[in-house]
Amino acid sequence: MNALLTLLYMVLCAAIIIFVPPLVAPFAADYGVVTSMDAAKAVLLCTVLATIAGFYSYKQETAGSFLLRLFIAGLLLRMLLGTAIFAFKGQEFFGGDAITYDAYGLAQLRGWGGDKYYQSLANIFVRGGESSGAGMVYLVAAIYGVVGRNMLAVQFVNAVLGSTTAVIIFLCAHHVFKNIRVARLAGIAVAFYPSLVLWSSQGLKDGPIVFCLALAILATLKLGEKLTLKYVIVLVCSLLSLLSLRFYVFYMICIAIGGAFVIGMQSITATSFLRQFAAVVLLGLALLYMGVTRSATVQFERYGSLQAVQRSRLDLARSAQSGFGRDVDVSTTSGALSTIPVGVLYLLFAPFPWQVISLRQSITLPEMVVWWASFPLLILGLWFAIKYRLRMISPILIFTVMLTIAYSVFQGNVGTAYRQRAQLLVFYFIFVAVGFVLLQEKREEKKRQKLIERRELATQQAATVGRSQISR
């Protein structure tokens, strides 16, 4: 199977290099012509990164061969979709932010080269690193510095990150529940769920955000078990990346991680207490050294009020036909609290069938049906996890609850809520997998009981027949 998937990858790469036509990138006169050589550069960069990620997946002690297949299959699907979006100029239809990141990423690259005019243009968006999208601009600029201006390369880098996220979620699920079936189902869901594939197939920041969140949770779980410098570095790097990509998610994941270390993810002993205390101190010192406190001060002054949340929410609600709750006022504490129930409903389940008013919304319905059907499994898995694995799931539970509540207050647009749900789905799917396996094991137990009863009945019948023959 690994050989077949590798062959398919090579065939797809060759097809991309040969058949992706020269294109003038959309919506900007200075994009230049995208030639087949540019497609080859994108494929080469993807192959290098995929080799590293594939090796990491294969070297895992738990189901390494399965993880390699999962990674390659997820990558193939994302590359295929990303190439189609690129070739047919679907960036504006599926995610117009990719065009913005391309333009500012090129400006940032030229700014790094000493062009003050383009640096000033990049600073308008980046604002000295305080913008919620600065990290994506830097990522695009770094990619363009390696392969030249190439939106397809950005999409392929995101495809590698999205496929690796499935591997990381597998490792998180297995670490918490020690059940290979739960881990497999969670990994498969993240690798192939349509919206997760879509957002990680484009030049958007959603893919890197979800990847960094999953990586931060995995590092936290590993540090809760054993304090190692490797996972301290991984955790700090993933947190700093989140700060540059979406700053409020960074603060929520920091609270979740800090809370998990305080609560303790293992049984409380003197050794575990010292380990968790040391992890918190090291993490705090590293973030302090990186200047997080300065960024936090600026961001809280600018965005850290309910009035700012109300302005952003109103803009989202009025920005398109998919807006909702235009009359809602979250500028007060009571208003924000009263919005949570309806906001959670929209965040988790929208778009609803009666809200489908465009092609983009209609293509989401099949996956929404799957998600609606999976929700009871989510509740069942969550109940089991809270009852039997509360300490272990504390970082995931704290983060998902906080972000769910925050988005329920902040969001006023169905499309945006659908897109940002991806940050939660990767962790929700762990609990969905738990619920599914619980039901599956219950059915298997019933079958075993019936089989035992049948065997006992057959034994009794055989004994009765034997006694009757002896009596004769």
PyMOL commands that set and color helices and strands:
alter all, ss='L'
color gray80, all
select helices_A, chain A and resi 2-19+36-58+64-87+91-95+97-112+116-126+134-147+151-177+180-192+194-199+206-225+229-245+247-263+270-289+292-303+306-318+333-349+353-355+359-362+365-388+390-410+414-420+422-471
alter helices_A, ss='H'
color red, helices_A
select strands_A, chain A and resi 23-24+33-34
alter strands_A, ss='S'
color yellow, strands_A
deselect
rebuild
show_as cartoon
